[in-house]
């Protein structure tokens, strides 16, 4: 008879933590916070892509998808170029055998938001569901994501979206090393698809997390060795081509790709706010003025939340965030630029470090986690009474603040990501070239990496012909930044660079090197005439001519010049 009241009293004490001064137990959202976080990520992805979800391709800088892609040697890094699109292009091509390529593109882009939001929310397991959603929204919607999306680096964003899953796989207890290794392998797969840059930021988080995990020194050493082994194994598709061939890249580009200020707070402030992209044309619409000041307030709350409330919660994340910020700042100052130039001269693979802003990805994860912890702290407040009544409103405000303070990411990045179809003339030229039974490569002119086509609303895009054609395509892969033009990197482009950039005829040079076609996809206008570059191609015949496009066939026999 005396046991029941005691149990009732104990139950009452547990049910009313406010009376005892203990924090309330985290509330669970119906159907699980992870499900709802993924749903919120889906909504964020749909909001970000917006009108871009209509049929067609989103073509912006490095983001180039083509209809009916085919497998070729470039997808596996066998052409001598830096394997930047290995194995991402091959994975897209495989998926495009099952779905239309434009549908594959939209699924990948929306999936990045889902993966990022759900992963960051999962990282805060045990917190209030609003705290977890705050972390998810902040991680999926910030200047880093916006600028990388506008510059078309979807493969890097795949690795970015995987970071919270990688950290969770290493931080959560496991029954055995094999179980932890399996979780880590699965968590690293998106980064492995993304390629070398995505795996670099994944390693920046994974190695410190493994080396500083809780447990004995032997367990840490073993987990670290397994982690490094998995990173190396999943990097083999791009690592082998990088090591097996001599790759050319210019150390002079270090200063061009260094982080820069895109807010009133300088380079360091811009990086702390997860911006700082070197390309000023990829800054989201409206960002940099009053909006950036509001975003700074959110970042300060997030940094405070991580520093004060996240101490020791995720071993390795703090050091990874600091290391990433240091790497991001290397190219912004003279000593760091000199160091990077020396490293690239030693091995061109170190060129991945010159685009330093990408390494603030771990900092983005730390800030997202910190914002979630700050929201959880707000929800646990009980005094003063006035704040206790408004804590839910403040928490919701922090959840939606990233979206409200960065509107330039919404609706296709403020209309810049619009779906387009490749012109009929392009597809016709593709058929003419690919159905020709005679062997030979294709040279693409004008001699520049990026184009601005009217049918793509004038947005800059990487020339798509290397992905459109079955034949080997030679193009100038040396990009132009402002008025500075970098030299090409692929052996084929280097071999013809002097002849193409000169003023003499090209026909004999192309014949000697086994070229079958010269394709001109830009440079048309009244002042140039109907067929540009024709004067430099004596003996070549027009194999196809369409709107803004002409294909020349190089004669097989040497012509008199």
C-alpha positions in Angstrom: 0.0 0.0 0.0 2.9 2.4 0.5 4.7 1.6 -2.8 2.0 3.2 -5.0 2.1 6.7 -3.6 5.9 6.7 -3.7 5.8 5.7 -7.4 3.2 8.4 -8.0 5.4 11.0 -6.3 8.4 9.9 -8.3 6.4 10.0 -11.5 5.2 13.5 -10.7 8.8 14.7 -10.1 9.9 13.3 -13.4 6.9 14.9 -15.2 7.6 18.4 -13.9 11.3 19.2 -14.3 10.6 22.9 -14.0 9.9 22.5 -10.2 13.2 20.8 -9.7 15.2 23.2 -11.9 16.3 20.5 -14.3 16.1 21.0 -18.1 13.1 19.5 -19.8 13.6 16.4 -21.7 13.8 17.0 -25.5 10.5 16.8 -27.2 10.0 14.3 -30.0 8.4 15.4 -33.2 5.7 13.1 -34.6 7.1 10.4 -37.0 10.7 11.2 -35.9 12.7 14.4 -36.3 14.9 12.8 -39.0 11.9 12.3 -41.2 10.8 15.8 -40.8 14.3 17.2 -41.2 14.5 15.4 -44.6 11.1 16.8 -45.5 12.3 20.3 -44.6 15.4 19.7 -46.7 13.2 18.7 -49.6 11.2 21.9 -49.2 14.4 23.9 -49.1 15.7 22.2 -52.3 12.4 22.8 -54.1 12.5 26.5 -53.0 16.1 26.9 -54.0 15.7 25.3 -57.5 12.3 26.9 -58.0 11.6 27.4 -61.7 14.6 25.3 -62.5 12.5 22.2 -61.8 10.8 22.6 -65.2 12.1 20.4 -68.0 15.5 21.4 -69.3 19.0 21.8 -68.1 20.5 24.2 -65.5 23.8 25.4 -67.0 25.9 27.6 -64.9 29.7 27.8 -64.9 31.0 24.3 -64.0 27.5 22.7 -63.9 27.1 21.2 -67.3 24.7 18.4 -67.9 24.0 17.2 -71.5 21.3 15.0 -73.0 22.1 11.3 -73.5 25.7 11.4 -72.2 28.0 8.6 -73.2 30.9 7.0 -71.5 34.4 8.2 -72.7 38.0 8.1 -71.5 37.8 11.6 -70.0 35.2 10.4 -67.4 37.9 8.1 -66.0 40.8 10.6 -66.0 42.6 9.0 -69.0 43.1 12.1 -71.1 45.9 13.8 -69.1 43.7 16.5 -67.6 43.3 17.1 -63.9 40.5 14.6 -63.1 38.2 17.2 -61.7 35.0 15.4 -62.9 36.1 11.9 -61.9 34.1 9.9 -61.1 31.1 12.4 -60.9 30.6 12.5 -64.7 30.7 8.7 -65.0 28.1 8.4 -62.2 25.8 10.9 -63.9 26.2 9.0 -67.2 25.3 5.8 -65.5 22.2 7.3 -64.0 21.2 8.9 -67.3 20.8 5.4 -68.7 17.9 5.1 -66.4 16.4 8.6 -66.4 16.6 11.6 -68.6 19.8 13.6 -67.8 17.9 16.7 -66.9 15.8 14.7 -64.3 19.0 13.2 -62.9 20.4 16.8 -62.5 17.3 18.0 -60.6 17.3 14.9 -58.4 21.0 15.4 -57.5 20.5 19.1 -56.7 17.4 18.6 -54.5 19.0 15.6 -52.9 21.9 17.8 -51.7 19.5 19.9 -49.6 17.8 16.8 -48.3 21.1 15.1 -47.3 22.5 18.3 -45.8 19.5 19.2 -43.7 18.8 15.7 -42.5 22.4 15.0 -41.6 22.9 18.2 -39.6 19.6 17.5 -37.7 20.8 14.0 -37.0 24.0 15.4 -35.5 22.0 17.0 -32.7 20.3 13.8 -31.6 18.7 14.2 -28.2 18.0 17.9 -28.6 14.6 19.5 -29.0 13.2 19.0 -32.5 13.3 22.7 -33.2 17.0 22.8 -32.3 17.6 20.0 -34.7 15.7 21.7 -37.5 17.6 24.9 -36.9 20.9 23.1 -37.4 19.5 21.4 -40.6 18.2 24.6 -42.1 21.4 26.6 -41.4 23.6 23.9 -42.9 21.5 23.5 -46.0 20.8 27.3 -46.6 23.8 29.6 -46.3 26.2 31.7 -48.5 28.5 28.7 -49.0 25.8 26.6 -50.6 24.5 29.5 -52.6 27.8 30.5 -54.1 28.9 27.0 -54.8 25.6 26.3 -56.5 25.8 29.4 -58.7 29.4 28.5 -59.7 28.0 25.0 -60.6 30.1 22.9 -58.2 27.4 20.4 -57.5 30.0 17.6 -57.0 31.6 19.5 -54.2 28.2 20.1 -52.6 27.7 16.4 -52.5 30.7 16.1 -50.3 29.5 19.0 -48.2 26.1 17.4 -47.7 27.8 14.2 -46.5 29.9 15.9 -43.8 27.4 15.6 -40.9 26.9 11.9 -41.7 30.6 11.3 -41.7 31.0 13.0 -38.3 28.0 11.1 -36.9 29.4 7.8 -38.2 32.6 8.4 -36.3 31.2 10.1 -33.2 28.4 7.5 -32.4 29.4 4.4 -30.4 29.6 1.2 -32.4 29.5 -2.5 -31.5 32.7 -3.2 -33.3 35.2 -1.5 -35.6 33.7 -3.3 -38.6 30.3 -1.7 -37.8 31.8 1.7 -37.5 33.8 1.2 -40.7 30.7 0.2 -42.5 28.8 3.3 -41.4 31.7 5.5 -42.4 32.0 3.9 -45.8 28.3 4.6 -46.5 28.6 8.1 -45.2 31.6 8.8 -47.5 29.9 7.6 -50.7 28.4 11.0 -51.7 31.9 12.6 -51.3 33.4 9.8 -53.3 31.0 10.5 -56.1 31.8 14.2 -55.9 35.5 13.5 -56.5 38.8 15.0 -55.4 37.5 18.3 -53.9 34.6 16.7 -52.1 36.9 14.0 -50.7 39.3 16.6 -49.5 36.7 18.4 -47.3 35.4 15.0 -46.2 38.9 14.0 -45.0 39.3 17.4 -43.3 36.4 16.4 -41.0 36.9 12.6 -40.8 40.6 12.4 -39.8 40.4 14.8 -36.8 37.1 13.2 -35.7 38.8 9.7 -35.8 42.0 10.8 -34.1 40.2 12.7 -31.3 37.3 10.3 -30.6 36.6 9.2 -27.1 38.4 6.0 -26.0 41.9 4.7 -25.6 44.9 5.6 -27.7 44.9 2.2 -29.4 41.2 2.5 -30.4 41.9 6.0 -31.8 44.9 4.9 -33.7 43.0 2.0 -35.2 40.0 4.1 -36.2 42.2 6.7 -37.7 44.1 4.2 -39.8 40.8 2.7 -41.0 39.5 6.2 -41.8 42.6 7.1 -43.8 42.4 3.8 -45.6 38.8 4.4 -46.6 39.5 7.9 -47.8 42.4 6.7 -49.9 40.4 3.7 -51.3 37.4 5.8 -52.3 39.8 8.4 -53.8 41.5 5.9 -56.1 39.3 6.8 -59.2 40.8 10.3 -59.3 44.0 9.6 -57.3 45.4 7.1 -59.8 45.1 9.3 -62.9 46.6 12.2 -60.9 49.7 10.2 -60.0 50.1 8.1 -63.1 50.3 11.0 -65.6 52.1 14.3 -65.7 49.5 17.0 -65.1 50.1 20.6 -65.9 48.6 23.5 -63.9 49.7 27.0 -63.4 50.9 28.1 -59.9 50.2 31.7 -61.0 46.5 31.0 -60.5 46.8 30.9 -56.7 46.1 34.6 -56.3 43.2 34.5 -58.7 41.3 31.8 -56.8 42.0 33.2 -53.3 39.1 34.0 -51.1 37.9 37.6 -51.3 35.6 39.8 -49.3 31.9 39.7 -50.4 30.7 41.6 -47.3 31.7 44.8 -45.6 33.6 42.7 -43.0 36.7 41.9 -45.0 38.0 38.6 -46.2 38.2 37.0 -42.7 34.7 38.2 -41.8 33.3 37.0 -45.1 34.8 33.5 -44.6 33.4 33.3 -41.1 30.0 34.2 -42.6 30.6 31.3 -45.0 31.0 33.5 -48.1 34.2 34.8 -49.6 34.0 33.2 -53.0 36.7 34.4 -55.4 34.2 34.9 -58.3 32.2 38.1 -57.6 29.5 37.0 -60.1 28.4 34.1 -57.9 27.5 36.2 -54.9 23.7 35.7 -54.3 21.4 38.6 -55.2 21.0 41.1 -52.4 23.9 39.6 -50.3 26.6 41.9 -49.0 24.6 44.9 -47.7 22.0 45.0 -44.9 21.3 41.3 -45.4 24.9 40.4 -44.6 24.7 42.3 -41.4 21.6 40.4 -40.3 23.3 37.1 -41.3 26.3 38.2 -39.2 24.1 38.3 -36.2 23.0 34.7 -36.9 26.6 33.6 -37.4 27.7 35.2 -34.0 24.9 33.3 -32.2 26.0 30.1 -34.0 29.6 30.5 -33.1 28.8 31.3 -29.5 26.5 28.3 -29.3 29.2 26.0 -30.6 32.0 27.4 -28.5 30.0 27.5 -25.2 27.5 24.6 -25.6 29.3 22.3 -28.0 32.5 21.9 -26.1 33.6 18.3 -26.3 30.4 17.2 -28.0 31.8 16.4 -31.4 35.6 15.7 -31.0 37.4 16.8 -34.1 34.9 19.2 -35.5 36.4 22.3 -33.8 39.9 21.6 -35.0 38.6 20.8 -38.5 36.7 24.1 -38.6 39.8 26.0 -37.6 42.0 24.1 -40.0 39.6 24.8 -42.8 39.5 28.5 -42.0 43.3 28.6 -42.1 43.4 26.8 -45.5 40.8 29.2 -46.8 42.9 32.2 -45.7 46.2 30.9 -47.2 45.8 32.4 -50.6 44.5 35.7 -49.2 47.9 36.7 -47.9 51.4 36.8 -49.6 53.2 34.2 -47.4 50.3 31.7 -47.9 50.3 32.4 -51.7 54.0 31.7 -51.9 53.6 28.4 -50.0 50.8 27.3 -52.3 52.8 28.1 -55.4 55.7 26.0 -54.2 53.4 23.1 -53.4 51.7 23.2 -56.8 55.1 23.3 -58.5 56.1 20.2 -56.5 52.8 18.3 -57.4 50.0 19.8 -59.5 47.5 17.9 -57.4 47.9 20.5 -54.7 46.0 22.9 -57.0 42.9 21.7 -55.0 44.1 24.0 -52.2 44.1 27.2 -54.3 40.3 27.6 -54.2 40.6 28.1 -50.5 37.0 29.1 -49.7 35.7 25.6 -50.2 37.5 24.6 -47.0 35.2 26.5 -44.8 32.8 23.6 -45.2 33.7 22.2 -41.7 33.1 25.7 -40.3 29.6 25.7 -41.8 28.9 22.4 -40.0 30.2 23.8 -36.7 28.1 26.9 -37.1 25.0 24.9 -38.0 25.5 22.7 -34.9 26.1 25.8 -32.8 22.9 27.4 -34.0 21.0 24.3 -33.1 22.5 24.2 -29.6 21.7 27.9 -29.1 18.0 27.2 -30.1 18.0 24.3 -27.6 19.3 26.5 -24.9 16.7 29.1 -25.6 13.9 26.5 -25.3 15.2 25.4 -21.9 15.1 28.8 -20.4 12.5 29.3 -17.7 13.5 32.6 -16.2 12.8 35.5 -16.5 9.1 34.7 -17.0 8.7 37.1 -19.9 11.4 35.3 -21.9 10.0 31.9 -21.0 6.8 32.9 -22.7 8.5 34.1 -25.9 11.2 31.4 -26.1 9.3 29.4 -28.8 8.9 32.5 -30.9 12.6 33.3 -30.6 13.5 29.7 -31.4 11.4 29.6 -34.5 12.9 32.9 -35.6 16.4 31.4 -35.4 15.2 28.4 -37.4 13.9 30.4 -40.3 16.5 33.2 -40.1 18.9 31.7 -42.7 16.2 31.6 -45.3 14.9 35.1 -44.5 18.4 36.6 -44.5 19.5 34.9 -47.7 16.7 35.3 -50.1 19.1 35.3 -53.1 19.2 31.5 -53.0 15.5 31.1 -53.5 13.6 30.6 -56.8 16.5 29.4 -58.9 19.0 31.7 -57.2 16.8 34.7 -57.9 16.1 33.6 -61.4 19.7 32.8 -62.5 19.1 29.0 -62.7 16.6 28.6 -65.5 16.0 25.4 -67.4 17.0 25.5 -71.1 17.1 23.0 -73.9 20.1 22.6 -76.2 19.3 24.1 -79.6 18.3 21.8 -82.4 21.4 23.0 -84.4 23.6 21.6 -81.6 22.0 18.2 -81.6 22.2 18.1 -85.4 25.9 18.9 -85.4 26.3 16.2 -82.8 24.7 13.7 -85.1 26.9 14.8 -88.0 30.1 14.4 -86.1 29.3 11.2 -84.2 27.9 9.3 -87.2 31.0 9.9 -89.3 32.8 6.6 -89.6 36.2 8.2 -90.1 38.3 8.6 -87.0 39.7 11.9 -85.7 39.4 14.4 -82.9 37.5 17.6 -82.7 38.9 21.1 -82.0 36.5 23.6 -80.4 36.8 27.3 -81.1 36.8 30.1 -80.0 39.8 29.1 -77.8 38.2 29.8 -74.4 36.8 27.6 -71.6 33.6 29.4 -70.9 30.8 30.6 -73.1 27.8 32.9 -72.8 25.1 31.8 -75.2 21.9 33.7 -75.8 19.9 30.4 -75.6 21.3 30.1 -72.0 20.1 33.6 -71.0 23.7 34.8 -71.3 24.8 32.9 -68.2 28.5 31.8 -68.2 28.9 28.0 -68.7 31.7 25.6 -69.4 31.8 24.6 -73.0 29.7 21.4 -73.1 31.1 19.8 -76.3 33.6 17.5 -74.5 30.5 15.9 -72.8 28.2 16.0 -75.9 30.5 14.3 -78.4 31.7 10.7 -78.6 35.0 11.7 -80.2 37.9 13.1 -78.2 37.5 16.9 -77.9 40.3 19.4 -77.5 39.3 22.7 -75.9 41.0 25.4 -74.0 40.7 24.2 -70.4 42.8 27.2 -69.1 40.2 29.4 -67.6 40.1 33.2 -67.6 39.6 35.1 -64.4 39.0 38.8 -65.1 41.6 39.9 -67.6 44.0 37.1 -66.7 44.0 34.0 -69.0 45.6 30.9 -67.6 47.4 28.4 -69.9 45.7 25.2 -70.8 46.3 22.1 -68.7 45.5 19.1 -70.9 48.3 17.7 -73.1 46.1 17.9 -76.3 45.3 21.6 -75.6 48.9 22.4 -74.8 50.1 20.8 -78.0 48.0 23.1 -80.3 47.8 26.2 -78.0 50.6 28.1 -79.8 49.2 27.4 -83.3 45.6 28.3 -82.2 46.6 31.5 -80.4 48.7 32.5 -83.4 47.5 34.0 -86.7 48.6 31.5 -89.3 46.6 28.7 -91.0 45.7 25.7 -88.9 44.9 23.0 -91.4 48.3 21.3 -91.7 48.7 21.4 -87.9 45.4 19.8 -87.4 46.0 17.2 -90.1 49.3 16.2 -88.5 47.6 15.7 -85.1 44.7 13.6 -86.4 41.9 16.1 -86.2 38.7 15.4 -88.2 36.6 18.4 -87.3 36.8 22.0 -86.1 33.6 23.2 -84.3 32.9 26.8 -83.8 30.1 27.5 -81.3 30.6 31.3 -80.6 32.0 34.4 -82.1 29.3 35.0 -84.7 28.2 38.4 -85.7 27.9 40.8 -88.7 31.4 42.0 -88.3 32.9 38.5 -88.5 30.8 37.1 -91.3 28.8 33.9 -91.6 31.6 31.5 -91.0 34.2 32.6 -88.5 37.7 31.2 -88.5 37.2 30.0 -92.1 40.2 32.1 -93.3 42.5 30.1 -90.9 41.2 26.8 -92.2 42.2 26.7 -95.9 41.0 23.5 -97.6 38.4 22.7 -94.8 34.8 22.2 -95.9 31.7 23.2 -94.0 30.2 19.9 -92.8 27.3 21.6 -91.0 26.1 25.1 -90.4 23.2 26.1 -88.0 22.1 29.0 -85.9 25.3 30.3 -84.1 27.2 27.1 -85.0 29.4 25.8 -87.8 31.3 22.5 -88.2 34.3 22.3 -90.5 35.7 19.0 -91.8 39.5 18.8 -92.0 40.6 17.2 -95.2 42.4 13.9 -94.8 45.1 14.7 -97.4 47.4 17.7 -96.8 46.3 20.8 -98.7 48.5 23.3 -100.4 48.8 26.5 -98.3 
